[in-house]
């Protein structure tokens, strides 16, 4: 992959893998994916339940407890807490995924393998979290 993730002399059979570079790329990708997922969830919630902000309350409950699901916690607080929890999870998941890809050389040989792997992971995360 041409993201400057491998450092070392050209022609070396086993170049050093720059794991930090992979992790940073994964963090950014995690944020992008997390935002895309949040928008998708808001659209689905608006269509299905008439409340686009319901997902924020559910995610905020991770940090604030069941109380976040009630009007006792203001919508503003739920949105802020939900966003922070969701983005933190997205950053960590993106970094972990990128480090796994970096460690398995055949997977970072081509963009197709990364896209397929990321899609499978995204589907698994969605199924496990809901």
N, C-alpha and C positions, 0 to 999 in steps of 0.2 A: 504494500500500500504506500502511496506516495505522500504521506503526511509527516515525513521526517521522524518517524517513530523508531527507526533503526539507525543507530550510530555505529560507525566502524568503517574500516577500509573497504573499498569496493573489491569484490573478488573473495573476500573472506567468507568461508562457508557458514560460520556461526557468528554473525554480527551481534554486538551488544544491543539488547532491546532497551529503549528508553521508556521505562514503565511510567515515569512521571508525565511524559508527553502523552502517552496513551490515556492515563488517568484524567489529565486536563481535558483532552478531547472528549472523553466519556462524560465528564461533568457538564460540558457545554451541550453535548448531545442529549444528556439527561434533562437539562433545563428546557431545551427545545421540545423534546418529546413530552415532558411533563406539562408544558403550556398547551401543546396540541391536545393532549388527553383531557386536560381540565376544560378546554373549550368544548370538546366533544361531549363530555359529561354534562356540561351546562345546557347544551342544546338538547340532549336527550331528556334531561330532567325537566326542562321547560315544556317540551312536547308531551312527555308522559305524565308529569305531575303538576304542571303549571307553575313551577318554582325553580328557576334556573340556579338559585343559590343554595338549594338543598345539599348538593355535594360538598359545599364548603362546611356546612354544619357537621356532616358525617365525618369529614376529614379532621375538623377541629376537635371532634370528640376523642381523637387519639391523644391529644394533649390536655384537653380540658375536662374529659370525662363525659358521661351521659348528659350532663347538664347542658352541654353545647347543643344538644338536639332540641332544647326547649327555648321558649322566648325569654327565659331568665338570663340567657347570654344574648347580648345584642347582636344583630346581624353584622354590624361592623367588626366587632370582636371576633365573631365566627369566621368572617372572610379573612381577616388578618391572620388568625391562628391557623385556619385551614390552608391558606396560601403558604405560610412558612413551613408547616409540616409537609405539605405536598412537594414543595420545591426541595426541601432537605432530603426527602425520600428519593426524589428524582435524581438529584446530584449523586447521592450515594449509589443508587442502582446503576446509573450511567457509568460511574467510575469503576464499580465492581465488574460490570459487563465488559468494559474496555480492557481491564486487566486480564480477565479470562481470555478474551480474544487475543491479546498480546502474548499470552503464555502458550496458546495453541497455534503454532506457526501456520498450519494449513488454512486456518480460518482468516488470517490477515493477509493472505496471498492475493485475495481478490475482493472487490467491493460486493460482488454478488453473494459470497458466503457470509459477509458481515451483515448485509441487509436481511438475508434469510434468517440468520441467527438472531438478529435484533427483533425481527417480527415474531419469531417463535417465543423469545423471552417476553416480549410485550404482551402477547396473548396469555402466556402462563401467569404473568404478574397480575393481569386483569382478572383471570379466573380465580387465582388464589386470594386476591384482595376483596372480591365481592362474591 
